[in-house]
Amino acid sequence: MKEAISEQYINNLLTQMDISDISKATIRQCVAVADNLEKHIQEPFIHLEIGVPGFEPCSVGREAQKEAIDKGVSSIYPPIGGIPLLKENASKFIKAFIDIDIEPQGIIPTVGSMQGTYNLFLECSQLDPKKDTILFINPGFPANFTQVNVLGIKNESFDIYNYRAEKLKPKLEEYLSKGNIVAILYSNPNNPAWICLTEQELKDIGDCANKYDTIILEDLAYMCMDFRKELSKPYQPPYQSTVARYTDNYILLLSASKIFSYAGERIAVIAFSNKMYHREYPALRERYGLGKMGDNYILTYLYCASSGVSHSAQYALAKMYGDAAEGKLDFVATLKEYADRANKAKKIFEENGFNIVYNKDLDQILSDGFFFTIGYRDMGCKELLTNLLRCGITAITLNTTGSLQNGIRVCVSRIHTQEEFKELDNRLKIFRTITK
């Protein structure tokens, strides 16, 4: 790319696409904008906006899925709660890499973590008439905010940027003391900031969950991707950090999309703690005739939503979990490539005058991984993204993630060749020229 796209052309396109403010556009809208601009300049954009896996799908999963299809499972409805093999192997996987004991019964496949959170939000909102609000520890995945809005569920949030370490617990209590928060959602490592909560922070969250009887929804989509630690050895410390060490009021979300590059099959599992699966809620029993949270999740919400998850994909995930737990599949080794890409991309951005927005885990330098966040001087989200679009780069803004900071999220999964990194540098130099 030799010159920037005119700002007028960008504005006209956004008007045609009914996007009034690019800084509030969804991930998929940003993809569509970039697709249209690619046709205009007849060159590929640098796509930093969507978190698609950057590797081939895990081969052992693929072969297991083919075998299941050949055996005819495609003609058979899957068990809504999951095939026994997946539930058992997922339990072993969680023990191997998180060191938490969860009964297979409480592990349930969902159509990606998206369906997992959607139905969890719905169920949590119906557990107790006095508790009707979800609390988000932001920044977070923008689609989760859309989900609660679609469902009409009340929600609160705060940006963790200024509330790390000893400041986190008082901030949580500020919300929980009102008595209306039923559940808290966060991701760890964090999408988009890639911050990793410390053990003390997780203990503080767990203590608050115990004190205020709040359910913690912990999204581990990027588990074992804190590459500052060696997390690849099953049944050996260190393990993936989790709030589950400090409370029984938790539900874990484990996606196959990133750790096994299996995004296209739309499969994940949610793992109820043994306590939460069996916990009885009178409001559920009165409404649905099923009082146990886990049973109701399966037989009410999942039944209505999809009647289960792709039968063959469950065999794929079962095989990947099983091989990983047995030490036959080192999924972490493959994922370390994301850290290398992030390191290269960060250097290029910083050399061109950008700054890392969420840049530390307290006194530690942030891990390199799937995402990072960047800002430019005092430029607001809208101006920053518009100028990047003019230079053939697309991303999503931090304000769409619930962050109060100016900047964008960078996903490194779709840049990997030396030529692509060189072109990123070239386009950022154009950016500097047009923003002097």
N, C-alpha and C positions, 0 to 999 in steps of 0.2 A: 504494500500500500504506500502510495507516494504523497497523497494529500488527503486532508480531512473532508468528510461529507459536510455539506452546508447545514447549519443549524436550522435554516428554514425548511429544508427537505425533511429533516428529522421531525420537526413540529407538524408539518403537513401530514406525514405518515401517521403520527400518533393521533391526529385528529380523525383521519380516515379509519383508524382502528378503534376509535372511541376510548382512547386512553387519555384522560385529562391531566394526569400527573404521573410521569414515568417513575418517580420515586416511590409511588404506591402500587406499581404494577406487580402482578404475581409472577412467580417463576415462569410459568407457561406463557404468560403474556410477553415476558422479556425474550423468551425463545422465539416467539412468533415475530417480534419486532426485528430481531437479528436475522431471521430467515428472509424477511422482506428486504432488509438492507443488503444482504448478500446478493440478492438478485440485481439490486441497483448498481452495486460496485463490481459485480461479477468476480468477487474474491471471497474466500471463506473468512468468516469472523473468527476471532479468538473467543471461545465460549467458556466463560467462567461462572455462568449462572446456574447451571443445573447439575446436581450431584449424581450423575450416572457413573457406574463403575468404569474404571479405565483398563480393565483386564478381561481376558476370556473367562467365561463362566467355569467354575470349578469342574474339572473333568470327571472326578469320581461321582459327583452328583449327576452330571449329565448322563453318564453310562447307567447309573441306577435308575434314572427316570426312563430311559429308553427300555431297559429291561422290564420295568413295571408296565409300560405301555404294551410291550410285546406279549405280556402275560394277560392282557385284557382288562386292566383296572379302569380304563377309560369308559367302560360301559357300566361301571358299578359306582353308585353314590358313595362318597367317602364318609366315614364316621364324622359327625359334626365336631366332636371333641378331639379328633385326630386319630390316626392309626396308632396302634400300640407301640410299634417299633420307633416311630418318631418321638413319642412321648418318653419312652424309656431312654433313648439315646440323647435326647435333649437334656434329660435329668442328669445323665452322666457328664455331658458337656459342661453344664452349669457347675457341677461339682469340680470338674477338672480345671476349669479356667477362672471360676469365681470363688470356689471353695464354699459353696452354699448348698445345703441339702433341701431339695424341693421334690416332693413326690410326683411321679409321672402324671398322676391324675390331674394335678393343677397346671399342667403345661398344655397349652391349647394353640394349634396353628390358626393363623388369621391371614387374610388376603393382604399381605404386607402389614407393616406396623401402622399404616394409615387406617386400615380397618380395625386394628387392635385398639388404637386410641379413640377412634370414633365411637366404638361401642362401649369402651370404658368410661368415656365422658358421659354417655347416655346413662349407663348403669349407675355411676357414682352420683349423678344428679337426682336419682330416684331412691337412694338408700335411706335418707332421713329428711323429712320435711323441713327441719331447721337448718340443714346444711345444703345450700343450693349453688355454691360458687366454687369454681376451679381457680387455683392460683398458679400462674406461670412464673417460673424463675427465668427471666430473659437475659440475653437474647435466646431465641429459639426458632424452631422450624415454622415458617409462616403458615403452612397449611393447617397446623393445629389450631391456630387462632380462627381460621376460617371455619373449621369443624364446629367449634363451640358456638360461633355465630349462626351457622346453618341450623344447629340444634336448638338455638335460643337459650343457651345455658349461660348464666351469669359468670363473669370471670374477672379476675384482678391480676395484676402483674407488676413486677419491678425489674429494673435493669441491675444486674449483679455487679456492674462495673465498679461502683463505689461501696459495695457491701461484702467484700471478701473478709475472710478470717473472723476475728471477734465481732465484726459488724454484722455478720450474717444472721446470727441467732436473734438479736433484738429486732432486726427487720422482719424476720419471719413471725415473731411473736406479735408484732404490730398488726399483722393481718389475722393470725390465728386466734388471737384473744377475742376477736369479735364473735366467734362461734359459728360463723357461716361457711367456713372453708371446709369442703369435704375432701379435696385431693390437691396435691401439688405435682406439677409436671416439670421435669428438667431433663436435659441430655448430658451425658458424661462419658467420653469427651463431648464438649459442647459444639453443637451446630448452631451458629456459624463461627463462634469465637475461638474454638478449640481449647478453651481453658479446661482444666481438669480439677475438679473439687478435691481438696485435701481430705485426709482421714478425719481430721478434726471438724472440718466443715460438714462432712457426711454424718459424723456423730451428732453434731448440733441439729441437723435436719431430722435424724432419727429420734433424738430426744424430744424435739418438738412434735413429731408424729405421735409419740407415746403420750406426751402430756395432753395434747389436744385431740387425740383420737382421729388423726388425719391420715389418709391413705397417700403413700408416695408412689407415683408413677415414674419409674426411672427408665429412661430411654437409653439403651445400650447399643444403638445402631452401629457405633464405631468402637465396640469393645476391643480391648487389647491393642488399641492404636495410639496409646501413649508410649511413643517409641523411646522415651527416656528410660524406660524400664524393660527388662527382658520378660515378657509375658507369654512367651510361646511354648513353655514347657508344661504339659498337663500334669496336674496333681503336685506341682512344685511352686512354692512361693518365688517371687511375688505374684499375687493374683490381681485380676481386674478389681479396681476399687468399687465399692457398692454400699449403699445405705442399708442393705440387707444384713450387715453385721451389727446394726445398732437398733433395729426395730423389726417387728414381725408385720407391721402395717405397710407392706410393700407389694407392688406388682411390677415385674421386670418386663421390658419389651426388647426382644432380640430379633433383629432383622437379618435375612439372608442376603439382602441386596448388596451391601458393601463388603462384609467380611468374606463372603464366598462369591462375590460378583454375580449374584443370581437374581438381579433385579427384575428381569423380564418375566419370571415365573410368579411374581407377586406372592411371596410367601414369607412369613415370619412366625414367631411364637410369642405369646405372652405367658409369663410364668407367675401364677399366684403363689404367694407364700402359703405354707400349709395352713396357717391360721386364717388367712383371708379367703382361701377357697371354701373352707367349711363354715365360715362365719355366717350366722343367721341374722337376717334383717326382716323384722316384722312388716315393714313397708313393701318389701318385695313379695313376701308371701301373700299379703292382702291383695296386691295388684295382679300377680301372675300365678299364684299357687305354688311358687317355688321360693323358699326362703334363703337357701344357701347361695352366697354370691357367685361361686364358681359354676354351680349347676345352672343358675339362672342366666349367667353370661352365655353359656353354650346353648341351652335349650330355648332361650327366648330371643336374645339379641342376635347371636350368630345364625340361628335358624332362620330368622326373618331377613337377615342381611344377605346371606349367600348360601345357606344350608351347607356350609363347610368350605374347604379349600381344595383346590386341584389335587385329585387323588395321586397322580403320578409325581407331582412336585413334592408331595409329602415323603415319598420314598427317596427322592433326591436329597432332601434336607436331612432325613434320617441317616442316610449314608455319610453325608458330610460331617454331621455331628458325631457319629460313631467313630469314624476314622480319625477325626481330630482328637477326640477323647482318648483314643488308643495310641496316639502319637504317630499315626501313619500319615496324617495330613497336617503339614505345617502351614496353616493359613496365614499366620502372622508374617512369615518370611516374605511372602508375595506382597503383602500390604506395605511393607517398608519402602517400596518404590515411591509411594505417595509422599513420604517424608523427604525423599531426595528431590522430587519435583517441587514441593513446597519451598524447600531451601533455595533452589535455583530461582524460583519465581519471586520470592521475597527479596532476594538480592537485587534482582532487576528492578522491582518497584522502588526499593530504597535508593538505588543509584539514580533513579529518575525523580527523586524528591518526595516520594510518598513515605508515609509512616505507618507502622503496624499499630492498629487501634487498641485491641486487646493484646498486649504484648508480653504479659508476665502472669505466672501463677505465683502470686505473692513474691517471694524472693527468687523464684526460679524463672529462667528464660522459658517461654512457651515452647511446647513440643511442636515440631513440624509434623504435619499430617494432611488430612483430606481437605481441610478448609483453613483459611486465615482471613483476617480483616485488615483493610487498608483505608487510609484517609489521605487527603491532600490539602495541606495548609489549613485554611479556615473554610474550605469549600463545602457547601451544604450537599446533602444527598442528591437532590434533583440536578443541580448544576454539575456535580461530579459524574453522575451516570450519563447525562446528556453529552458531555464532552468525551467520555469514553466511547459512547456509541458513534460519535462523529469520527473516531479513530479506529473503528472496526473491532471494538472490544465490548462484550456484553457481560453483565453481572446483575446481582440484585442488591438493593440498598439495605443498609443496616436498620433503617426505621421500619422496614417490613418485618424484621425479626423481633421487634419489640425493644430494640436497643434505643437509647437516648443519645447515642454518639453519631457523629457524622462519618460516613464512609460506606464501603461496599464489602460484600462477602466475595472472596475468591475461592473457587473450587478448582483444584489442579488436576482433576481426573482426565480432562480432555486435552491437556497439553503435555506432550512427552518427548517429541523429537527435538534435536538440536535446532533444526530450522524453525520450529514453532517458538522456541524460546528466543531465538534471534528476532523473529517477527514481532514478538511481544515487546522486546526492547525497542525496536524500530517504531512501533505504534505509540509507545509511551513517549518517545522523543517528539513525535508529531503532537501528542497531547500537550507537552510542555510548550511547544511553539504557539499553539492556539490559545493557551491560557496565561500567556505572559502578562 
